[in-house]
Amino acid sequence: MRIIGGRLKGRLIEPPAGFKARPTTDFAREGLLNLLNNRYDFPEISLLDLFGGTGAISYEFASRGTTDIDIIETDRRNCEFIRHTLRSLELTSAKVHRLDVRDWLKICHKQYDIIFADPPYALRWLTELPDMVMASGAVHDSTLFILEHPKTVDFSIHPSLTDHRRYGNVNFSLFRLSES
């Protein structure tokens, strides 16, 4: 896995052998970040990375100048890997929180400009995630929620869906608070 843009472009990130998280592909990250680059000034935004996994998305945002980053991950080993990688990349402003995403969304009152989630594709409550995020204290009127999901999951009739992008086998559904 490599960082594909920003000041850390080209840096390789090597998860340890047997690491269970599935990072978003380089191709999909590049496509998504190119899309967002036309809409956001990265140093000015706040990011919430749900299901941190390898931390790949957070590293991409940090490489482009985002300094307000919270990463939520339940697995101890993944948290340790992300913390180690943040230190080695000298990304001191990103914070890792070892907590279940559902618990974080219940207690979170900090609002973010972008919320990204790359849950395990087999997550039983994956289809409930957009509503959970939209109902949380982490969302303000212009928050963009980006959910990575398998092609077998369809959010096309969700009232908060604003866009869907596919990069190879990776699907991103983009949500904002609905007007109603």
N, CA and C atoms as an extended XYZ file, in Angstrom:
540
Properties=species:S:1:pos:R:3:atomname:S:1:resname:S:1:resid:I:1 pbc="F F F"
N         0.853       -1.162        0.000 N   MET     1
C         0.000        0.000        0.000 CA  MET     1
C         0.903        1.231        0.000 C   MET     1
N         0.521        2.225       -0.798 N   ARG     2
C         1.325        3.439       -0.874 CA  ARG     2
C         0.427        4.654       -0.751 C   ARG     2
N         0.998        5.762       -0.298 N   ILE     3
C         0.288        7.031       -0.262 CA  ILE     3
C         0.355        7.602       -1.670 C   ILE     3
N        -0.799        7.980       -2.222 N   ILE     4
C        -0.856        8.301       -3.642 CA  ILE     4
C        -0.851        9.792       -3.949 C   ILE     4
N        -0.872       10.656       -2.917 N   GLY     5
C        -0.850       12.082       -3.203 CA  GLY     5
C        -0.374       12.909       -2.029 C   GLY     5
N        -0.124       14.184       -2.288 N   GLY     6
C         0.284       15.106       -1.239 CA  GLY     6
C         1.767       15.032       -0.939 C   GLY     6
N         2.158       15.612        0.196 N   ARG     7
C         3.583       15.719        0.531 CA  ARG     7
C         4.232       14.370        0.826 C   ARG     7
N         3.436       13.359        1.157 N   LEU     8
C         3.975       12.018        1.438 CA  LEU     8
C         3.791       11.061        0.263 C   LEU     8
N         3.462       11.609       -0.893 N   LYS     9
C         3.219       10.786       -2.089 CA  LYS     9
C         4.363        9.803       -2.314 C   LYS     9
N         3.987        8.554       -2.554 N   GLY    10
C         4.962        7.517       -2.849 CA  GLY    10
C         5.432        6.732       -1.637 C   GLY    10
N         5.170        7.216       -0.430 N   ARG    11
C         5.597        6.492        0.768 CA  ARG    11
C         4.847        5.170        0.861 C   ARG    11
N         5.577        4.109        1.100 N   LEU    12
C         4.984        2.780        1.241 CA  LEU    12
C         4.597        2.536        2.692 C   LEU    12
N         3.455        1.917        2.865 N   ILE    13
C         2.962        1.520        4.185 CA  ILE    13
C         2.835        0.006        4.137 C   ILE    13
N         3.561       -0.670        5.015 N   GLU    14
C         3.572       -2.134        5.014 CA  GLU    14
C         2.924       -2.684        6.277 C   GLU    14
N         1.652       -3.079        6.200 N   PRO    15
C         1.044       -3.742        7.360 CA  PRO    15
C         1.773       -5.053        7.658 C   PRO    15
N         1.824       -5.454        8.922 N   PRO    16
C         2.509       -6.703        9.264 CA  PRO    16
C         1.813       -7.922        8.656 C   PRO    16
N         2.554       -9.003        8.539 N   ALA    17
C         1.988      -10.251        8.013 CA  ALA    17
C         0.788      -10.657        8.858 C   ALA    17
N        -0.252      -11.133        8.200 N   GLY    18
C        -1.445      -11.581        8.895 CA  GLY    18
C        -2.392      -10.470        9.302 C   GLY    18
N        -2.126       -9.244        8.876 N   PHE    19
C        -2.983       -8.106        9.211 CA  PHE    19
C        -4.351       -8.352        8.593 C   PHE    19
N        -5.412       -8.194        9.368 N   LYS    20
C        -6.742       -8.593        8.903 CA  LYS    20
C        -7.519       -7.505        8.165 C   LYS    20
N        -7.115       -6.255        8.274 N   ALA    21
C        -7.865       -5.178        7.620 CA  ALA    21
C        -7.637       -5.198        6.110 C   ALA    21
N        -8.663       -4.793        5.367 N   ARG    22
C        -8.617       -4.712        3.910 CA  ARG    22
C        -8.523       -3.240        3.525 C   ARG    22
N        -7.344       -2.765        3.097 N   PRO    23
C        -7.245       -1.345        2.739 CA  PRO    23
C        -7.962       -1.055        1.427 C   PRO    23
N        -8.481        0.155        1.327 N   THR    24
C        -9.056        0.623        0.070 CA  THR    24
C        -7.947        0.613       -0.977 C   THR    24
N        -8.252        0.137       -2.165 N   THR    25
C        -7.226        0.029       -3.206 CA  THR    25
C        -6.660        1.398       -3.563 C   THR    25
N        -5.413        1.406       -4.039 N   ASP    26
C        -4.770        2.648       -4.478 CA  ASP    26
C        -5.623        3.336       -5.546 C   ASP    26
N        -6.116        2.565       -6.492 N   PHE    27
C        -6.925        3.093       -7.594 CA  PHE    27
C        -8.174        3.789       -7.061 C   PHE    27
N        -8.867        3.151       -6.121 N   ALA    28
C       -10.099        3.727       -5.568 CA  ALA    28
C        -9.792        4.961       -4.726 C   ALA    28
N        -8.729        4.910       -3.915 N   ARG    29
C        -8.357        6.079       -3.111 CA  ARG    29
C        -8.011        7.261       -3.999 C   ARG    29
N        -7.260        6.996       -5.063 N   GLU    30
C        -6.878        8.067       -5.979 CA  GLU    30
C        -8.115        8.698       -6.619 C   GLU    30
N        -9.044        7.883       -7.083 N   GLY    31
C       -10.273        8.402       -7.686 CA  GLY    31
C       -11.087        9.225       -6.708 C   GLY    31
N       -11.264        8.708       -5.511 N   LEU    32
C       -12.047        9.424       -4.506 CA  LEU    32
C       -11.376       10.739       -4.110 C   LEU    32
N       -10.080       10.706       -3.853 N   LEU    33
C        -9.382       11.921       -3.436 CA  LEU    33
C        -9.329       12.956       -4.557 C   LEU    33
N        -9.253       12.526       -5.801 N   ASN    34
C        -9.326       13.470       -6.928 CA  ASN    34
C       -10.697       14.152       -6.965 C   ASN    34
N       -11.749       13.384       -6.730 N   LEU    35
C       -13.103       13.938       -6.674 CA  LEU    35
C       -13.204       14.975       -5.553 C   LEU    35
N       -12.703       14.631       -4.377 N   LEU    36
C       -12.786       15.531       -3.228 CA  LEU    36
C       -11.885       16.747       -3.379 C   LEU    36
N       -10.774       16.591       -4.074 N   ASN    37
C        -9.840       17.692       -4.274 CA  ASN    37
C       -10.499       18.877       -4.980 C   ASN    37
N       -11.480       18.598       -5.821 N   ASN    38
C       -12.199       19.660       -6.528 CA  ASN    38
C       -13.257       20.338       -5.658 C   ASN    38
N       -13.540       19.771       -4.490 N   ARG    39
C       -14.607       20.290       -3.630 CA  ARG    39
C       -14.112       20.862       -2.304 C   ARG    39
N       -12.918       20.463       -1.868 N   TYR    40
C       -12.460       20.816       -0.515 CA  TYR    40
C       -11.039       21.363       -0.520 C   TYR    40
N       -10.774       22.221        0.454 N   ASP    41
C        -9.432       22.681        0.758 CA  ASP    41
C        -8.975       21.807        1.938 C   ASP    41
N        -8.196       20.790        1.677 N   PHE    42
C        -7.867       19.763        2.678 CA  PHE    42
C        -7.325       20.319        3.999 C   PHE    42
N        -6.484       21.350        4.003 N   PRO    43
C        -6.006       21.855        5.296 CA  PRO    43
C        -7.105       22.484        6.158 C   PRO    43
N        -8.236       22.801        5.558 N   GLU    44
C        -9.318       23.481        6.277 CA  GLU    44
C       -10.398       22.550        6.811 C   GLU    44
N       -10.317       21.263        6.538 N   ILE    45
C       -11.416       20.369        6.917 CA  ILE    45
C       -11.059       19.478        8.097 C   ILE    45
N       -12.110       18.903        8.681 N   SER    46
C       -11.947       17.894        9.724 CA  SER    46
C       -12.445       16.563        9.161 C   SER    46
N       -11.768       15.483        9.550 N   LEU    47
C       -12.077       14.145        9.040 CA  LEU    47
C       -12.321       13.187       10.191 C   LEU    47
N       -13.372       12.407       10.074 N   LEU    48
C       -13.624       11.282       10.966 CA  LEU    48
C       -13.511       10.023       10.126 C   LEU    48
N       -12.559        9.161       10.467 N   ASP    49
C       -12.310        7.916        9.747 CA  ASP    49
C       -12.840        6.769       10.600 C   ASP    49
N       -14.013        6.252       10.231 N   LEU    50
C       -14.627        5.146       10.961 CA  LEU    50
C       -14.106        3.823       10.403 C   LEU    50
N       -13.865        2.863       11.251 N   PHE    51
C       -13.292        1.573       10.864 CA  PHE    51
C       -11.898        1.815       10.270 C   PHE    51
N       -11.017        2.425       11.027 N   GLY    52
C        -9.701        2.862       10.574 CA  GLY    52
C        -8.885        1.820        9.845 C   GLY    52
N        -8.964        0.555       10.245 N   GLY    53
C        -8.239       -0.516        9.550 CA  GLY    53
C        -6.750       -0.279        9.499 C   GLY    53
N        -6.230       -0.022        8.301 N   THR    54
C        -4.807        0.257        8.128 CA  THR    54
C        -4.495        1.740        8.303 C   THR    54
N        -5.530        2.585        8.270 N   GLY    55
C        -5.340        4.030        8.353 CA  GLY    55
C        -5.119        4.689        7.001 C   GLY    55
N        -5.241        3.940        5.916 N   ALA    56
C        -4.879        4.430        4.579 CA  ALA    56
C        -5.573        5.734        4.198 C   ALA    56
N        -6.860        5.834        4.440 N   ILE    57
C        -7.585        7.060        4.073 CA  ILE    57
C        -7.088        8.240        4.892 C   ILE    57
N        -6.871        8.026        6.183 N   SER    58
C        -6.380        9.117        7.035 CA  SER    58
C        -5.004        9.594        6.592 C   SER    58
N        -4.133        8.673        6.193 N   TYR    59
C        -2.802        9.074        5.717 CA  TYR    59
C        -2.913        9.926        4.460 C   TYR    59
N        -3.856        9.581        3.583 N   GLU    60
C        -4.049       10.354        2.351 CA  GLU    60
C        -4.495       11.778        2.665 C   GLU    60
N        -5.464       11.916        3.574 N   PHE    61
C        -5.935       13.251        3.943 CA  PHE    61
C        -4.817       14.039        4.615 C   PHE    61
N        -4.090       13.398        5.534 N   ALA    62
C        -2.998       14.067        6.242 CA  ALA    62
C        -1.900       14.483        5.269 C   ALA    62
N        -1.614       13.655        4.293 N   SER    63
C        -0.592       13.974        3.302 CA  SER    63
C        -0.966       15.218        2.500 C   SER    63
N        -2.266       15.470        2.390 N   ARG    64
C        -2.760       16.630        1.646 CA  ARG    64
C        -3.001       17.841        2.550 C   ARG    64
N        -2.647       17.715        3.841 N   GLY    65
C        -2.707       18.872        4.728 CA  GLY    65
C        -3.774       18.872        5.793 C   GLY    65
N        -4.661       17.873        5.814 N   THR    66
C        -5.683       17.826        6.860 CA  THR    66
C        -5.009       17.522        8.195 C   THR    66
N        -5.282       18.352        9.180 N   THR    67
C        -4.655       18.145       10.492 CA  THR    67
C        -5.656       17.727       11.562 C   THR    67
N        -6.938       17.909       11.325 N   ASP    68
C        -7.964       17.551       12.299 CA  ASP    68
C        -8.564       16.197       11.896 C   ASP    68
N        -7.948       15.124       12.403 N   ILE    69
C        -8.349       13.766       12.012 CA  ILE    69
C        -8.554       12.920       13.263 C   ILE    69
N        -9.721       12.281       13.339 N   ASP    70
C        -9.993       11.274       14.368 CA  ASP    70
C       -10.230        9.944       13.671 C   ASP    70
N        -9.555        8.911       14.153 N   ILE    71
C        -9.638        7.576       13.572 CA  ILE    71
C       -10.241        6.651       14.622 C   ILE    71
N       -11.304        5.950       14.248 N   ILE    72
C       -11.989        5.040       15.160 CA  ILE    72
C       -11.731        3.607       14.696 C   ILE    72
N       -11.244        2.789       15.606 N   GLU    73
C       -10.914        1.393       15.288 CA  GLU    73
C       -11.046        0.573       16.576 C   GLU    73
N       -11.650       -0.604       16.477 N   THR    74
C       -11.829       -1.435       17.677 CA  THR    74
C       -10.677       -2.400       17.913 C   THR    74
N       -10.028       -2.836       16.870 N   ASP    75
C        -9.001       -3.866       17.002 CA  ASP    75
C        -7.697       -3.284       17.579 C   ASP    75
N        -7.224       -3.846       18.661 N   ARG    76
C        -6.012       -3.359       19.332 CA  ARG    76
C        -4.812       -3.356       18.399 C   ARG    76
N        -4.634       -4.450       17.660 N   ARG    77
C        -3.484       -4.564       16.765 CA  ARG    77
C        -3.535       -3.501       15.661 C   ARG    77
N        -4.717       -3.273       15.115 N   ASN    78
C        -4.861       -2.240       14.084 CA  ASN    78
C        -4.550       -0.864       14.661 C   ASN    78
N        -5.047       -0.587       15.864 N   CYS    79
C        -4.769        0.707       16.509 CA  CYS    79
C        -3.273        0.908       16.699 C   CYS    79
N        -2.594       -0.124       17.156 N   GLU    80
C        -1.145       -0.026       17.360 CA  GLU    80
C        -0.428        0.237       16.035 C   GLU    80
N        -0.846       -0.457       14.984 N   PHE    81
C        -0.238       -0.247       13.671 CA  PHE    81
C        -0.451        1.186       13.187 C   PHE    81
N        -1.679        1.685       13.312 N   ILE    82
C        -1.976        3.054       12.864 CA  ILE    82
C        -1.153        4.063       13.667 C   ILE    82
N        -1.117        3.895       14.982 N   ARG    83
C        -0.329        4.820       15.821 CA  ARG    83
C         1.145        4.800       15.428 C   ARG    83
N         1.685        3.603       15.224 N   HIS    84
C         3.090        3.472       14.814 CA  HIS    84
C         3.330        4.166       13.476 C   HIS    84
N         2.420        3.961       12.523 N   THR    85
C         2.569        4.560       11.200 CA  THR    85
C         2.459        6.079       11.275 C   THR    85
N         1.517        6.581       12.061 N   LEU    86
C         1.389        8.036       12.222 CA  LEU    86
C         2.679        8.632       12.767 C   LEU    86
N         3.281        7.958       13.765 N   ARG    87
C         4.554        8.446       14.323 CA  ARG    87
C         5.657        8.413       13.273 C   ARG    87
N         5.737        7.319       12.527 N   SER    88
C         6.817        7.199       11.539 CA  SER    88
C         6.660        8.213       10.409 C   SER    88
N         5.436        8.610       10.109 N   LEU    89
C         5.179        9.614        9.075 CA  LEU    89
C         5.183       11.035        9.653 C   LEU    89
N         5.378       11.126       10.968 N   GLU    90
C         5.378       12.407       11.682 CA  GLU    90
C         4.063       13.156       11.502 C   GLU    90
N         2.964       12.406       11.598 N   LEU    91
C         1.612       12.974       11.519 CA  LEU    91
C         1.057       13.030       12.941 C   LEU    91
N         1.432       14.057       13.661 N   THR    92
C         1.142       14.123       15.091 CA  THR    92
C        -0.260       14.614       15.423 C   THR    92
N        -0.971       15.180       14.472 N   SER    93
C        -2.277       15.751       14.803 CA  SER    93
C        -3.437       14.772       14.632 C   SER    93
N        -3.224       13.618       14.033 N   ALA    94
C        -4.278       12.613       13.912 CA  ALA    94
C        -4.346       11.817       15.213 C   ALA    94
N        -5.569       11.527       15.654 N   LYS    95
C        -5.769       10.799       16.903 CA  LYS    95
C        -6.491        9.484       16.637 C   LYS    95
N        -6.013        8.414       17.270 N   VAL    96
C        -6.625        7.092       17.141 CA  VAL    96
C        -7.402        6.812       18.417 C   VAL    96
N        -8.651        6.375       18.248 N   HIS    97
C        -9.517        6.054       19.383 CA  HIS    97
C        -9.930        4.589       19.258 C   HIS    97
N        -9.608        3.799       20.261 N   ARG    98
C        -9.992        2.378       20.245 CA  ARG    98
C       -11.377        2.250       20.861 C   ARG    98
N       -12.356        2.189       19.990 N   LEU    99
C       -13.753        2.191       20.413 CA  LEU    99
C       -14.606        1.634       19.278 C   LEU    99
N       -15.712        1.034       19.624 N   ASP   100
C       -16.676        0.573       18.633 CA  ASP   100
C       -17.305        1.792       17.956 C   ASP   100
N       -17.484        1.731       16.657 N   VAL   101
C       -18.047        2.834       15.888 CA  VAL   101
C       -19.411        3.235       16.433 C   VAL   101
N       -20.257        2.272       16.778 N   ARG   102
C       -21.593        2.598       17.298 CA  ARG   102
C       -21.493        3.395       18.592 C   ARG   102
N       -20.562        3.009       19.447 N   ASP   103
C       -20.381        3.743       20.702 CA  ASP   103
C       -19.877        5.156       20.438 C   ASP   103
N       -18.912        5.305       19.515 N   TRP   104
C       -18.387        6.632       19.181 CA  TRP   104
C       -19.515        7.529       18.673 C   TRP   104
N       -20.347        7.005       17.772 N   LEU   105
C       -21.423        7.822       17.207 CA  LEU   105
C       -22.439        8.230       18.265 C   LEU   105
N       -22.610        7.441       19.306 N   LYS   106
C       -23.545        7.789       20.385 CA  LYS   106
C       -23.010        8.918       21.258 C   LYS   106
N       -21.697        8.978       21.453 N   ILE   107
C       -21.130        9.963       22.381 CA  ILE   107
C       -20.493       11.168       21.687 C   ILE   107
N       -20.311       11.082       20.386 N   CYS   108
C       -19.586       12.124       19.655 CA  CYS   108
C       -20.432       13.389       19.507 C   CYS   108
N       -19.854       14.526       19.909 N   HIS   109
C       -20.516       15.808       19.722 CA  HIS   109
C       -19.656       16.761       18.909 C   HIS   109
N       -18.512       16.282       18.478 N   LYS   110
C       -17.664       17.058       17.579 CA  LYS   110
C       -18.189       16.845       16.165 C   LYS   110
N       -18.345       17.909       15.422 N   GLN   111
C       -18.865       17.792       14.069 CA  GLN   111
C       -17.723       17.836       13.054 C   GLN   111
N       -17.843       17.020       12.026 N   TYR   112
C       -16.800       16.840       11.019 CA  TYR   112
C       -17.293       17.296        9.656 C   TYR   112
N       -16.348       17.703        8.827 N   ASP   113
C       -16.687       18.082        7.458 CA  ASP   113
C       -16.846       16.842        6.575 C   ASP   113
N       -15.972       15.854        6.780 N   ILE   114
C       -16.051       14.595        6.034 CA  ILE   114
C       -15.974       13.446        7.027 C   ILE   114
N       -16.871       12.495        6.842 N   ILE   115
C       -16.836       11.246        7.610 CA  ILE   115
C       -16.682       10.137        6.589 C   ILE   115
N       -15.667        9.322        6.780 N   PHE   116
C       -15.396        8.206        5.867 CA  PHE   116
C       -15.536        6.908        6.642 C   PHE   116
N       -16.184        5.925        6.037 N   ALA   117
C       -16.315        4.609        6.673 CA  ALA   117
C       -16.016        3.515        5.659 C   ALA   117
N       -15.117        2.642        6.030 N   ASP   118
C       -14.800        1.450        5.241 CA  ASP   118
C       -14.953        0.248        6.159 C   ASP   118
N       -16.220       -0.126        6.441 N   PRO   119
C       -16.452       -1.247        7.353 CA  PRO   119
C       -16.152       -2.574        6.687 C   PRO   119
N       -15.997       -3.618        7.496 N   PRO   120
C       -15.899       -4.952        6.887 CA  PRO   120
C       -17.131       -5.177        6.006 C   PRO   120
N       -16.936       -5.693        4.817 N   TYR   121
C       -18.063       -5.872        3.904 CA  TYR   121
C       -19.125       -6.812        4.447 C   TYR   121
N       -18.759       -7.696        5.354 N   ALA   122
C       -19.719       -8.640        5.935 CA  ALA   122
C       -20.389       -8.089        7.192 C   ALA   122
N       -20.170       -6.832        7.523 N   LEU   123
C       -20.753       -6.228        8.719 CA  LEU   123
C       -22.269       -6.355        8.673 C   LEU   123
N       -22.858       -6.959        9.699 N   ARG   124
C       -24.306       -7.207        9.723 CA  ARG   124
C       -25.127       -5.919        9.646 C   ARG   124
N       -24.631       -4.837       10.195 N   TRP   125
C       -25.395       -3.590       10.246 CA  TRP   125
C       -24.873       -2.534        9.267 C   TRP   125
N       -24.206       -2.968        8.217 N   LEU   126
C       -23.668       -2.043        7.215 CA  LEU   126
C       -24.756       -1.156        6.615 C   LEU   126
N       -25.914       -1.709        6.312 N   THR   127
C       -26.978       -0.915        5.675 CA  THR   127
C       -27.581        0.114        6.636 C   THR   127
N       -27.372       -0.057        7.929 N   GLU   128
C       -27.885        0.895        8.923 CA  GLU   128
C       -26.923        2.067        9.142 C   GLU   128
N       -25.714        1.926        8.662 N   LEU   129
C       -24.660        2.903        8.946 CA  LEU   129
C       -24.995        4.332        8.489 C   LEU   129
N       -25.520        4.546        7.279 N   PRO   130
C       -25.841        5.929        6.891 CA  PRO   130
C       -26.799        6.617        7.862 C   PRO   130
N       -27.833        5.917        8.287 N   ASP   131
C       -28.786        6.514        9.223 CA  ASP   131
C       -28.152        6.762       10.586 C   ASP   131
N       -27.293        5.848       11.031 N   MET   132
C       -26.607        6.031       12.308 CA  MET   132
C       -25.718        7.265       12.264 C   MET   132
N       -24.972        7.420       11.183 N   VAL   133
C       -24.077        8.573       11.057 CA  VAL   133
C       -24.891        9.860       10.956 C   VAL   133
N       -25.909        9.883       10.104 N   MET   134
C       -26.708       11.090        9.898 CA  MET   134
C       -27.442       11.527       11.164 C   MET   134
N       -27.760       10.598       12.049 N   ALA   135
C       -28.463       10.918       13.298 CA  ALA   135
C       -27.508       11.275       14.434 C   ALA   135
N       -26.211       11.156       14.195 N   SER   136
C       -25.234       11.379       15.262 CA  SER   136
C       -24.895       12.855       15.425 C   SER   136
N       -24.228       13.162       16.515 N   GLY   137
C       -23.750       14.511       16.765 CA  GLY   137
C       -22.521       14.864       15.955 C   GLY   137
N       -22.023       13.944       15.135 N   ALA   138
C       -20.813       14.173       14.340 CA  ALA   138
C       -21.098       14.906       13.032 C   ALA   138
N       -22.375       15.151       12.741 N   VAL   139
C       -22.787       15.683       11.444 CA  VAL   139
C       -23.312       17.106       11.579 C   VAL   139
N       -22.859       18.002       10.693 N   HIS   140
C       -23.470       19.322       10.570 CA  HIS   140
C       -24.136       19.404        9.195 C   HIS   140
N       -24.734       20.527        8.879 N   ASP   141
C       -25.534       20.649        7.650 CA  ASP   141
C       -24.800       20.301        6.373 C   ASP   141
N       -23.486       20.514        6.331 N   SER   142
C       -22.769       20.248        5.079 CA  SER   142
C       -21.776       19.087        5.187 C   SER   142
N       -21.890       18.276        6.229 N   THR   143
C       -21.023       17.103        6.355 CA  THR   143
C       -21.250       16.158        5.180 C   THR   143
N       -20.165       15.659        4.640 N   LEU   144
C       -20.226       14.632        3.610 CA  LEU   144
C       -19.852       13.311        4.258 C   LEU   144
N       -20.744       12.321        4.150 N   PHE   145
C       -20.463       10.973        4.650 CA  PHE   145
C       -20.198       10.084        3.449 C   PHE   145
N       -19.029        9.427        3.450 N   ILE   146
C       -18.624        8.548        2.359 CA  ILE   146
C       -18.550        7.133        2.912 C   ILE   146
N       -19.295        6.236        2.322 N   LEU   147
C       -19.336        4.836        2.763 CA  LEU   147
C       -18.804        3.941        1.648 C   LEU   147
N       -17.748        3.205        1.964 N   GLU   148
C       -17.244        2.197        1.033 CA  GLU   148
C       -18.006        0.914        1.301 C   GLU   148
N       -18.451        0.258        0.229 N   HIS   149
C       -19.269       -0.942        0.411 CA  HIS   149
C       -19.174       -1.847       -0.819 C   HIS   149
N       -19.591       -3.113       -0.649 N   PRO   150
C       -19.565       -4.019       -1.805 CA  PRO   150
C       -20.672       -3.663       -2.797 C   PRO   150
N       -20.523       -4.144       -4.027 N   LYS   151
C       -21.512       -3.828       -5.061 CA  LYS   151
C       -22.868       -4.462       -4.780 C   LYS   151
N       -22.909       -5.442       -3.895 N   THR   152
C       -24.175       -6.097       -3.566 CA  THR   152
C       -25.074       -5.239       -2.676 C   THR   152
N       -24.544       -4.142       -2.152 N   VAL   153
C       -25.331       -3.246       -1.301 CA  VAL   153
C       -25.712       -2.028       -2.129 C   VAL   153
N       -27.006       -1.705       -2.122 N   ASP   154
C       -27.525       -0.619       -2.954 CA  ASP   154
C       -28.218        0.421       -2.073 C   ASP   154
N       -27.735        1.647       -2.123 N   PHE   155
C       -28.322        2.735       -1.344 CA  PHE   155
C       -29.087        3.714       -2.235 C   PHE   155
N       -29.417        3.325       -3.457 N   SER   156
C       -29.972        4.262       -4.441 CA  SER   156
C       -31.270        4.931       -3.990 C   SER   156
N       -32.033        4.320       -3.092 N   ILE   157
C       -33.277        4.960       -2.645 CA  ILE   157
C       -33.135        5.633       -1.278 C   ILE   157
N       -31.928        5.663       -0.741 N   HIS   158
C       -31.729        6.319        0.554 CA  HIS   158
C       -31.926        7.825        0.394 C   HIS   158
N       -32.714        8.464        1.266 N   PRO   159
C       -33.014        9.892        1.094 CA  PRO   159
C       -31.804       10.825        1.218 C   PRO   159
N       -30.734       10.380        1.843 N   SER   160
C       -29.557       11.236        2.009 CA  SER   160
C       -28.474       10.985        0.964 C   SER   160
N       -28.670       10.006        0.081 N   LEU   161
C       -27.669        9.705       -0.947 CA  LEU   161
C       -27.584       10.859       -1.941 C   LEU   161
N       -26.350       11.328       -2.204 N   THR   162
C       -26.166       12.392       -3.190 CA  THR   162
C       -25.362       11.942       -4.404 C   THR   162
N       -24.595       10.864       -4.250 N   ASP   163
C       -23.738       10.427       -5.350 CA  ASP   163
C       -23.282        8.995       -5.079 C   ASP   163
N       -22.931        8.309       -6.129 N   HIS   164
C       -22.349        6.968       -6.029 CA  HIS   164
C       -21.208        6.905       -7.032 C   HIS   164
N       -20.076        6.405       -6.592 N   ARG   165
C       -18.921        6.253       -7.469 CA  ARG   165
C       -18.400        4.842       -7.356 C   ARG   165
N       -17.930        4.317       -8.492 N   ARG   166
C       -17.345        2.980       -8.506 CA  ARG   166
C       -15.970        3.065       -9.149 C   ARG   166
N       -14.996        2.507       -8.454 N   TYR   167
C       -13.630        2.444       -8.961 CA  TYR   167
C       -13.221        0.983       -8.922 C   TYR   167
N       -13.288        0.321      -10.061 N   GLY   168
C       -13.034       -1.118      -10.089 CA  GLY   168
C       -14.116       -1.832       -9.295 C   GLY   168
N       -13.721       -2.628       -8.316 N   ASN   169
C       -14.681       -3.346       -7.479 CA  ASN   169
C       -15.068       -2.580       -6.216 C   ASN   169
N       -14.560       -1.359       -6.080 N   VAL   170
C       -14.822       -0.564       -4.879 CA  VAL   170
C       -15.958        0.417       -5.162 C   VAL   170
N       -16.948        0.422       -4.278 N   ASN   171
C       -18.095        1.316       -4.399 CA  ASN   171
C       -18.087        2.321       -3.254 C   ASN   171
N       -18.327        3.583       -3.594 N   PHE   172
C       -18.474        4.631       -2.591 CA  PHE   172
C       -19.861        5.242       -2.765 C   PHE   172
N       -20.628        5.287       -1.688 N   SER   173
C       -21.872        6.035       -1.679 CA  SER   173
C       -21.640        7.275       -0.824 C   SER   173
N       -22.087        8.423       -1.339 N   LEU   174
C       -21.878        9.704       -0.670 CA  LEU   174
C       -23.224       10.227       -0.185 C   LEU   174
N       -23.248       10.655        1.071 N   PHE   175
C       -24.484       11.077        1.716 CA  PHE   175
C       -24.324       12.467        2.331 C   PHE   175
N       -25.426       13.208        2.355 N   ARG   176
C       -25.545       14.456        3.114 CA  ARG   176
C       -26.904       14.432        3.785 C   ARG   176
N       -27.070       15.236        4.823 N   LEU   177
C       -28.380       15.321        5.462 CA  LEU   177
C       -29.425       15.649        4.423 C   LEU   177
N       -30.544       14.966        4.475 N   SER   178
C       -31.609       15.243        3.507 CA  SER   178
C       -32.307       16.546        3.872 C   SER   178
N       -32.919       17.160        2.914 N   GLU   179
C       -33.583       18.455        3.099 CA  GLU   179
C       -34.832       18.339        3.959 C   GLU   179
N       -35.423       17.154        4.013 N   SER   180
C       -36.690       17.007        4.750 CA  SER   180
C       -36.489       16.971        6.233 C   SER   180
